[in-house]
Amino acid sequence: MQDHFGPARAVLASAAFRASALVRDPAGDELLGLDADAVHPAASVIKIPLVMALYDDAAAGRLSLDERAPVGARVDGSGVLRDLRDVEALTLRDLAALTMILSDNTATNALIARLGLDRVSERLREWGCAATRLRRSMYDVEAARRGLENVASARETAMLVARLVAAEGIDRGAADGVLGLMERCDDDRKLRRYLAPEEKVPSKSGTLDASRNDVALFRGPRRTLIVAAFTREVRDHLAAEHALGVLGRCAARAAGIAVPPLPFG
Protein backbone atom coordinates (compact mmCIF):
# COMPACT_ATOMS: atom_id res chain seq x y z
CA MET A 1 0.00 0.00 0.00
CA GLN A 2 1.32 3.43 -0.90
CA ASP A 3 2.62 5.52 1.99
CA HIS A 4 1.20 9.01 1.61
CA PHE A 5 2.69 10.38 4.82
CA GLY A 6 6.38 10.86 3.95
CA PRO A 7 6.10 14.67 3.71
CA ALA A 8 4.31 14.83 7.07
CA ARG A 9 6.89 12.64 8.77
CA ALA A 10 9.68 14.82 7.38
CA VAL A 11 8.20 18.14 8.47
CA LEU A 12 7.29 16.84 11.95
CA ALA A 13 10.71 15.23 12.43
CA SER A 14 12.45 18.54 11.74
CA ALA A 15 10.05 20.68 13.77
CA ALA A 16 11.43 23.03 16.42
CA PHE A 17 8.51 22.19 18.71
CA ARG A 18 7.10 19.08 20.36
CA ALA A 19 4.40 17.32 18.37
CA SER A 20 2.12 14.32 18.74
CA ALA A 21 -0.02 12.91 15.96
CA LEU A 22 -2.15 9.93 15.10
CA VAL A 23 -3.75 8.95 11.79
CA ARG A 24 -6.16 6.03 11.90
CA ASP A 25 -9.28 4.73 10.25
CA PRO A 26 -12.53 4.26 12.20
CA ALA A 27 -11.77 0.54 12.65
CA GLY A 28 -8.48 1.33 14.39
CA ASP A 29 -5.93 0.67 11.65
CA GLU A 30 -3.10 3.20 12.19
CA LEU A 31 -1.28 4.81 9.29
CA LEU A 32 0.89 7.20 11.28
CA GLY A 33 1.73 7.50 14.95
CA LEU A 34 4.03 10.01 16.60
CA ASP A 35 4.14 10.02 20.40
CA ALA A 36 0.36 9.62 20.23
CA ASP A 37 -0.13 8.94 23.95
CA ALA A 38 1.64 12.12 25.10
CA VAL A 39 -0.66 14.42 27.07
CA HIS A 40 -0.83 18.02 25.82
CA PRO A 41 -2.74 21.17 26.76
CA ALA A 42 -5.94 20.59 24.82
CA ALA A 43 -6.96 24.18 24.13
CA SER A 44 -10.34 24.24 22.35
CA VAL A 45 -10.12 20.63 21.20
CA ILE A 46 -11.51 19.81 24.67
CA LYS A 47 -14.83 21.25 23.47
CA ILE A 48 -15.48 18.06 21.49
CA PRO A 49 -16.26 15.81 24.49
CA LEU A 50 -18.18 18.66 26.12
CA VAL A 51 -20.59 18.95 23.18
CA MET A 52 -20.66 15.16 22.73
CA ALA A 53 -21.84 14.81 26.33
CA LEU A 54 -24.41 17.58 25.86
CA TYR A 55 -25.91 16.10 22.69
CA ASP A 56 -25.97 12.56 24.07
CA ASP A 57 -27.66 13.70 27.29
CA ALA A 58 -30.26 15.48 25.16
CA ALA A 59 -30.85 12.29 23.15
CA ALA A 60 -31.31 10.38 26.42
CA GLY A 61 -33.84 12.91 27.70
CA ARG A 62 -31.66 14.25 30.52
CA LEU A 63 -32.00 17.76 29.11
CA SER A 64 -33.39 19.57 26.08
CA LEU A 65 -31.33 21.42 23.50
CA ASP A 66 -34.22 23.91 23.37
CA GLU A 67 -33.58 24.88 27.01
CA ARG A 68 -32.41 28.45 27.39
CA ALA A 69 -29.36 29.05 29.54
CA PRO A 70 -27.82 32.30 30.74
CA VAL A 71 -24.82 33.45 28.75
CA GLY A 72 -23.04 34.39 31.96
CA ALA A 73 -19.82 36.31 32.35
CA ARG A 74 -18.08 37.27 29.14
CA VAL A 75 -14.52 36.01 28.70
CA ASP A 76 -11.81 36.85 26.20
CA GLY A 77 -10.48 34.73 23.37
CA SER A 78 -12.34 33.41 20.37
CA GLY A 79 -16.02 33.89 19.68
CA VAL A 80 -18.57 36.67 19.44
CA LEU A 81 -20.57 36.64 22.67
CA ARG A 82 -17.96 38.74 24.44
CA ASP A 83 -19.03 41.57 22.10
CA LEU A 84 -22.82 40.96 22.23
CA ARG A 85 -23.68 42.62 25.50
CA ASP A 86 -27.46 42.62 24.98
CA VAL A 87 -27.71 38.81 24.70
CA GLU A 88 -28.66 37.41 28.10
CA ALA A 89 -29.62 33.81 27.29
CA LEU A 90 -29.47 31.32 24.42
CA THR A 91 -30.66 27.79 23.83
CA LEU A 92 -28.22 25.00 24.57
CA ARG A 93 -28.34 24.19 20.84
CA ASP A 94 -27.19 27.71 19.92
CA LEU A 95 -24.52 27.70 22.62
CA ALA A 96 -23.20 24.40 21.25
CA ALA A 97 -23.13 25.84 17.72
CA LEU A 98 -21.13 28.84 18.88
CA THR A 99 -18.82 26.56 20.87
CA MET A 100 -17.96 24.32 17.93
CA ILE A 101 -18.23 26.60 14.89
CA LEU A 102 -16.65 29.79 16.28
CA SER A 103 -14.97 28.20 19.33
CA ASP A 104 -16.76 30.80 21.45
CA ASN A 105 -15.28 30.68 24.96
CA THR A 106 -18.22 32.43 26.62
CA ALA A 107 -20.65 29.95 25.07
CA THR A 108 -18.39 27.09 26.14
CA ASN A 109 -18.43 28.27 29.74
CA ALA A 110 -22.23 28.49 29.67
CA LEU A 111 -22.38 24.84 28.59
CA ILE A 112 -19.88 23.83 31.28
CA ALA A 113 -22.01 25.62 33.88
CA ARG A 114 -25.14 23.79 32.69
CA LEU A 115 -23.65 20.34 32.23
CA GLY A 116 -20.98 20.35 34.94
CA LEU A 117 -17.36 19.27 34.92
CA ASP A 118 -18.24 16.06 36.76
CA ARG A 119 -20.70 14.99 34.06
CA VAL A 120 -18.13 15.49 31.30
CA SER A 121 -15.54 13.57 33.34
CA GLU A 122 -18.04 10.74 33.79
CA ARG A 123 -18.65 10.51 30.06
CA LEU A 124 -14.93 10.62 29.27
CA ARG A 125 -14.42 7.63 31.57
CA GLU A 126 -17.27 5.80 29.86
CA TRP A 127 -15.68 6.53 26.49
CA GLY A 128 -12.37 5.04 27.64
CA CYS A 129 -10.39 8.26 28.00
CA ALA A 130 -7.88 7.98 30.84
CA ALA A 131 -5.85 11.08 29.99
CA THR A 132 -8.30 13.57 28.48
CA ARG A 133 -9.67 15.93 31.13
CA LEU A 134 -11.90 19.01 31.20
CA ARG A 135 -10.75 20.55 34.49
CA ARG A 136 -11.69 24.21 34.21
CA SER A 137 -13.64 26.78 32.29
CA MET A 138 -12.15 28.74 29.42
CA TYR A 139 -9.91 31.65 30.40
CA ASP A 140 -9.96 30.71 34.09
CA VAL A 141 -6.50 32.09 34.73
CA GLU A 142 -6.54 31.40 38.46
CA ALA A 143 -7.43 27.74 37.91
CA ALA A 144 -4.68 27.44 35.31
CA ARG A 145 -2.17 28.85 37.79
CA ARG A 146 -3.21 26.12 40.23
CA GLY A 147 -2.34 23.53 37.59
CA LEU A 148 -5.90 22.80 36.46
CA GLU A 149 -5.20 22.50 32.75
CA ASN A 150 -7.53 20.95 30.17
CA VAL A 151 -5.53 18.15 28.57
CA ALA A 152 -5.84 15.51 25.86
CA SER A 153 -3.80 13.09 23.77
CA ALA A 154 -3.83 12.48 20.04
CA ARG A 155 -4.84 8.85 20.56
CA GLU A 156 -7.81 9.58 22.78
CA THR A 157 -9.01 12.50 20.68
CA ALA A 158 -8.93 10.34 17.55
CA MET A 159 -10.82 7.66 19.48
CA LEU A 160 -13.56 10.15 20.38
CA VAL A 161 -14.03 11.02 16.72
CA ALA A 162 -14.07 7.32 15.85
CA ARG A 163 -16.91 6.94 18.36
CA LEU A 164 -18.79 9.70 16.57
CA VAL A 165 -18.32 7.95 13.21
CA ALA A 166 -19.52 4.59 14.53
CA ALA A 167 -22.03 6.01 17.06
CA GLU A 168 -20.29 3.84 19.66
CA GLY A 169 -21.24 4.84 23.19
CA ILE A 170 -23.24 7.77 21.84
CA ASP A 171 -26.65 8.09 20.19
CA ARG A 172 -26.53 8.07 16.37
CA GLY A 173 -28.45 11.32 16.06
CA ALA A 174 -26.29 12.98 18.69
CA ALA A 175 -23.11 11.83 16.94
CA ASP A 176 -24.33 13.16 13.59
CA GLY A 177 -25.24 16.45 15.24
CA VAL A 178 -21.74 16.89 16.65
CA LEU A 179 -20.11 15.96 13.33
CA GLY A 180 -22.39 18.45 11.58
CA LEU A 181 -21.16 21.22 13.87
CA MET A 182 -17.54 20.16 13.33
CA GLU A 183 -18.06 20.36 9.58
CA ARG A 184 -18.82 24.06 10.01
CA CYS A 185 -15.75 24.84 12.14
CA ASP A 186 -14.41 28.12 10.79
CA ASP A 187 -10.69 27.43 11.34
CA ASP A 188 -8.94 26.34 8.14
CA ARG A 189 -5.41 27.33 9.21
CA LYS A 190 -4.27 23.94 10.52
CA LEU A 191 -5.15 20.44 9.24
CA ARG A 192 -7.39 21.95 6.54
CA ARG A 193 -4.77 24.54 5.55
CA TYR A 194 -3.85 23.07 2.15
CA LEU A 195 -7.23 21.63 1.14
CA ALA A 196 -9.62 23.03 -1.45
CA PRO A 197 -11.82 25.69 0.21
CA GLU A 198 -15.01 23.84 -0.75
CA GLU A 199 -13.89 20.55 0.83
CA LYS A 200 -16.16 19.53 3.74
CA VAL A 201 -13.93 18.14 6.50
CA PRO A 202 -15.32 18.03 10.06
CA SER A 203 -12.69 19.38 12.43
CA LYS A 204 -12.09 21.11 15.73
CA SER A 205 -8.96 23.09 16.39
CA GLY A 206 -7.39 24.61 19.47
CA THR A 207 -4.95 27.46 19.94
CA LEU A 208 -2.85 28.60 22.88
CA ASP A 209 0.19 30.86 22.98
CA ALA A 210 2.53 27.86 22.61
CA SER A 211 0.18 25.29 21.06
CA ARG A 212 -1.52 24.63 17.76
CA ASN A 213 -3.87 21.60 17.87
CA ASP A 214 -6.43 20.10 15.52
CA VAL A 215 -8.47 16.97 14.86
CA ALA A 216 -10.25 16.25 11.58
CA LEU A 217 -12.25 13.58 9.79
CA PHE A 218 -11.33 12.96 6.14
CA ARG A 219 -14.09 11.05 4.31
CA GLY A 220 -12.83 10.28 0.82
CA PRO A 221 -13.68 7.86 -1.99
CA ARG A 222 -10.76 5.61 -1.03
CA ARG A 223 -11.19 5.49 2.74
CA THR A 224 -12.13 7.42 5.87
CA LEU A 225 -9.31 8.70 8.07
CA ILE A 226 -9.19 10.45 11.43
CA VAL A 227 -6.24 12.75 12.15
CA ALA A 228 -5.41 14.20 15.56
CA ALA A 229 -2.39 16.44 16.10
CA PHE A 230 -1.15 18.35 19.14
CA THR A 231 1.84 20.65 19.52
CA ARG A 232 3.53 22.41 22.40
CA GLU A 233 6.53 24.68 23.00
CA VAL A 234 5.65 26.45 19.75
CA ARG A 235 7.46 29.70 19.08
CA ASP A 236 6.84 29.97 15.35
CA HIS A 237 3.08 29.70 14.98
CA LEU A 238 3.18 29.69 11.19
CA ALA A 239 5.65 26.77 11.20
CA ALA A 240 3.34 24.74 13.43
CA GLU A 241 0.29 25.51 11.31
CA HIS A 242 2.26 24.64 8.16
CA ALA A 243 3.26 21.27 9.67
CA LEU A 244 -0.36 20.48 10.51
CA GLY A 245 -1.38 21.59 7.03
CA VAL A 246 1.09 19.17 5.44
CA LEU A 247 -0.23 16.38 7.68
CA GLY A 248 -3.81 17.16 6.70
CA ARG A 249 -2.91 17.29 3.01
CA CYS A 250 -1.25 13.88 3.28
CA ALA A 251 -4.34 12.46 4.99
CA ALA A 252 -6.62 13.91 2.32
CA ARG A 253 -4.58 12.29 -0.44
CA ALA A 254 -4.56 8.97 1.42
CA ALA A 255 -8.35 9.18 1.71
CA GLY A 256 -8.63 9.84 -2.02
CA ILE A 257 -9.58 13.50 -1.72
CA ALA A 258 -8.23 15.75 -4.49
CA VAL A 259 -6.00 18.53 -3.19
CA PRO A 260 -4.86 21.70 -4.95
CA PRO A 261 -1.17 22.40 -5.61
CA LEU A 262 0.73 23.82 -2.67
CA PRO A 263 0.83 27.62 -2.90
CA PHE A 264 4.62 27.64 -2.59
CA GLY A 265 5.37 24.88 -5.07
C-alpha positions as CSV (number, residue, x, y, z in Angstrom):
1,M,0.0,0.0,0.0
2,Q,1.3,3.4,-0.9
3,D,2.6,5.5,2.0
4,H,1.2,9.0,1.6
5,F,2.7,10.4,4.8
6,G,6.4,10.9,4.0
7,P,6.1,14.7,3.7
8,A,4.3,14.8,7.1
9,R,6.9,12.6,8.8
10,A,9.7,14.8,7.4
11,V,8.2,18.1,8.5
12,L,7.3,16.8,11.9
13,A,10.7,15.2,12.4
14,S,12.5,18.5,11.7
15,A,10.1,20.7,13.8
16,A,11.4,23.0,16.4
17,F,8.5,22.2,18.7
18,R,7.1,19.1,20.4
19,A,4.4,17.3,18.4
20,S,2.1,14.3,18.7
21,A,0.0,12.9,16.0
22,L,-2.2,9.9,15.1
23,V,-3.8,9.0,11.8
24,R,-6.2,6.0,11.9
25,D,-9.3,4.7,10.3
26,P,-12.5,4.3,12.2
27,A,-11.8,0.5,12.6
28,G,-8.5,1.3,14.4
29,D,-5.9,0.7,11.7
30,E,-3.1,3.2,12.2
31,L,-1.3,4.8,9.3
32,L,0.9,7.2,11.3
33,G,1.7,7.5,15.0
34,L,4.0,10.0,16.6
35,D,4.1,10.0,20.4
36,A,0.4,9.6,20.2
37,D,-0.1,8.9,23.9
38,A,1.6,12.1,25.1
39,V,-0.7,14.4,27.1
40,H,-0.8,18.0,25.8
41,P,-2.7,21.2,26.8
42,A,-5.9,20.6,24.8
43,A,-7.0,24.2,24.1
44,S,-10.3,24.2,22.4
45,V,-10.1,20.6,21.2
46,I,-11.5,19.8,24.7
47,K,-14.8,21.3,23.5
48,I,-15.5,18.1,21.5
49,P,-16.3,15.8,24.5
50,L,-18.2,18.7,26.1
51,V,-20.6,18.9,23.2
52,M,-20.7,15.2,22.7
53,A,-21.8,14.8,26.3
54,L,-24.4,17.6,25.9
55,Y,-25.9,16.1,22.7
56,D,-26.0,12.6,24.1
57,D,-27.7,13.7,27.3
58,A,-30.3,15.5,25.2
59,A,-30.8,12.3,23.2
60,A,-31.3,10.4,26.4
61,G,-33.8,12.9,27.7
62,R,-31.7,14.2,30.5
63,L,-32.0,17.8,29.1
64,S,-33.4,19.6,26.1
65,L,-31.3,21.4,23.5
66,D,-34.2,23.9,23.4
67,E,-33.6,24.9,27.0
68,R,-32.4,28.4,27.4
69,A,-29.4,29.0,29.5
70,P,-27.8,32.3,30.7
71,V,-24.8,33.4,28.7
72,G,-23.0,34.4,32.0
73,A,-19.8,36.3,32.4
74,R,-18.1,37.3,29.1
75,V,-14.5,36.0,28.7
76,D,-11.8,36.9,26.2
77,G,-10.5,34.7,23.4
78,S,-12.3,33.4,20.4
79,G,-16.0,33.9,19.7
80,V,-18.6,36.7,19.4
81,L,-20.6,36.6,22.7
82,R,-18.0,38.7,24.4
83,D,-19.0,41.6,22.1
84,L,-22.8,41.0,22.2
85,R,-23.7,42.6,25.5
86,D,-27.5,42.6,25.0
87,V,-27.7,38.8,24.7
88,E,-28.7,37.4,28.1
89,A,-29.6,33.8,27.3
90,L,-29.5,31.3,24.4
91,T,-30.7,27.8,23.8
92,L,-28.2,25.0,24.6
93,R,-28.3,24.2,20.8
94,D,-27.2,27.7,19.9
95,L,-24.5,27.7,22.6
96,A,-23.2,24.4,21.2
97,A,-23.1,25.8,17.7
98,L,-21.1,28.8,18.9
99,T,-18.8,26.6,20.9
100,M,-18.0,24.3,17.9
101,I,-18.2,26.6,14.9
102,L,-16.6,29.8,16.3
103,S,-15.0,28.2,19.3
104,D,-16.8,30.8,21.5
105,N,-15.3,30.7,25.0
106,T,-18.2,32.4,26.6
107,A,-20.7,29.9,25.1
108,T,-18.4,27.1,26.1
109,N,-18.4,28.3,29.7
110,A,-22.2,28.5,29.7
111,L,-22.4,24.8,28.6
112,I,-19.9,23.8,31.3
113,A,-22.0,25.6,33.9
114,R,-25.1,23.8,32.7
115,L,-23.6,20.3,32.2
116,G,-21.0,20.3,34.9
117,L,-17.4,19.3,34.9
118,D,-18.2,16.1,36.8
119,R,-20.7,15.0,34.1
120,V,-18.1,15.5,31.3
121,S,-15.5,13.6,33.3
122,E,-18.0,10.7,33.8
123,R,-18.6,10.5,30.1
124,L,-14.9,10.6,29.3
125,R,-14.4,7.6,31.6
126,E,-17.3,5.8,29.9
127,W,-15.7,6.5,26.5
128,G,-12.4,5.0,27.6
129,C,-10.4,8.3,28.0
130,A,-7.9,8.0,30.8
131,A,-5.8,11.1,30.0
132,T,-8.3,13.6,28.5
133,R,-9.7,15.9,31.1
134,L,-11.9,19.0,31.2
135,R,-10.7,20.5,34.5
136,R,-11.7,24.2,34.2
137,S,-13.6,26.8,32.3
138,M,-12.2,28.7,29.4
139,Y,-9.9,31.7,30.4
140,D,-10.0,30.7,34.1
141,V,-6.5,32.1,34.7
142,E,-6.5,31.4,38.5
143,A,-7.4,27.7,37.9
144,A,-4.7,27.4,35.3
145,R,-2.2,28.8,37.8
146,R,-3.2,26.1,40.2
147,G,-2.3,23.5,37.6
148,L,-5.9,22.8,36.5
149,E,-5.2,22.5,32.7
150,N,-7.5,20.9,30.2
151,V,-5.5,18.1,28.6
152,A,-5.8,15.5,25.9
153,S,-3.8,13.1,23.8
154,A,-3.8,12.5,20.0
155,R,-4.8,8.8,20.6
156,E,-7.8,9.6,22.8
157,T,-9.0,12.5,20.7
158,A,-8.9,10.3,17.5
159,M,-10.8,7.7,19.5
160,L,-13.6,10.2,20.4
161,V,-14.0,11.0,16.7
162,A,-14.1,7.3,15.9
163,R,-16.9,6.9,18.4
164,L,-18.8,9.7,16.6
165,V,-18.3,8.0,13.2
166,A,-19.5,4.6,14.5
167,A,-22.0,6.0,17.1
168,E,-20.3,3.8,19.7
169,G,-21.2,4.8,23.2
170,I,-23.2,7.8,21.8
171,D,-26.6,8.1,20.2
172,R,-26.5,8.1,16.4
173,G,-28.4,11.3,16.1
174,A,-26.3,13.0,18.7
175,A,-23.1,11.8,16.9
176,D,-24.3,13.2,13.6
177,G,-25.2,16.4,15.2
178,V,-21.7,16.9,16.7
179,L,-20.1,16.0,13.3
180,G,-22.4,18.5,11.6
181,L,-21.2,21.2,13.9
182,M,-17.5,20.2,13.3
183,E,-18.1,20.4,9.6
184,R,-18.8,24.1,10.0
185,C,-15.8,24.8,12.1
186,D,-14.4,28.1,10.8
187,D,-10.7,27.4,11.3
188,D,-8.9,26.3,8.1
189,R,-5.4,27.3,9.2
190,K,-4.3,23.9,10.5
191,L,-5.2,20.4,9.2
192,R,-7.4,22.0,6.5
193,R,-4.8,24.5,5.6
194,Y,-3.9,23.1,2.2
195,L,-7.2,21.6,1.1
196,A,-9.6,23.0,-1.4
197,P,-11.8,25.7,0.2
198,E,-15.0,23.8,-0.7
199,E,-13.9,20.5,0.8
200,K,-16.2,19.5,3.7
201,V,-13.9,18.1,6.5
202,P,-15.3,18.0,10.1
203,S,-12.7,19.4,12.4
204,K,-12.1,21.1,15.7
205,S,-9.0,23.1,16.4
206,G,-7.4,24.6,19.5
207,T,-4.9,27.5,19.9
208,L,-2.8,28.6,22.9
209,D,0.2,30.9,23.0
210,A,2.5,27.9,22.6
211,S,0.2,25.3,21.1
212,R,-1.5,24.6,17.8
213,N,-3.9,21.6,17.9
214,D,-6.4,20.1,15.5
215,V,-8.5,17.0,14.9
216,A,-10.2,16.3,11.6
217,L,-12.2,13.6,9.8
218,F,-11.3,13.0,6.1
219,R,-14.1,11.1,4.3
220,G,-12.8,10.3,0.8
221,P,-13.7,7.9,-2.0
222,R,-10.8,5.6,-1.0
223,R,-11.2,5.5,2.7
224,T,-12.1,7.4,5.9
225,L,-9.3,8.7,8.1
226,I,-9.2,10.4,11.4
227,V,-6.2,12.8,12.1
228,A,-5.4,14.2,15.6
229,A,-2.4,16.4,16.1
230,F,-1.1,18.4,19.1
231,T,1.8,20.7,19.5
232,R,3.5,22.4,22.4
233,E,6.5,24.7,23.0
234,V,5.7,26.4,19.8
235,R,7.5,29.7,19.1
236,D,6.8,30.0,15.3
237,H,3.1,29.7,15.0
238,L,3.2,29.7,11.2
239,A,5.7,26.8,11.2
240,A,3.3,24.7,13.4
241,E,0.3,25.5,11.3
242,H,2.3,24.6,8.2
243,A,3.3,21.3,9.7
244,L,-0.4,20.5,10.5
245,G,-1.4,21.6,7.0
246,V,1.1,19.2,5.4
247,L,-0.2,16.4,7.7
248,G,-3.8,17.2,6.7
249,R,-2.9,17.3,3.0
250,C,-1.2,13.9,3.3
251,A,-4.3,12.5,5.0
252,A,-6.6,13.9,2.3
253,R,-4.6,12.3,-0.4
254,A,-4.6,9.0,1.4
255,A,-8.4,9.2,1.7
256,G,-8.6,9.8,-2.0
257,I,-9.6,13.5,-1.7
258,A,-8.2,15.8,-4.5
259,V,-6.0,18.5,-3.2
260,P,-4.9,21.7,-4.9
261,P,-1.2,22.4,-5.6
262,L,0.7,23.8,-2.7
263,P,0.8,27.6,-2.9
264,F,4.6,27.6,-2.6
265,G,5.4,24.9,-5.1
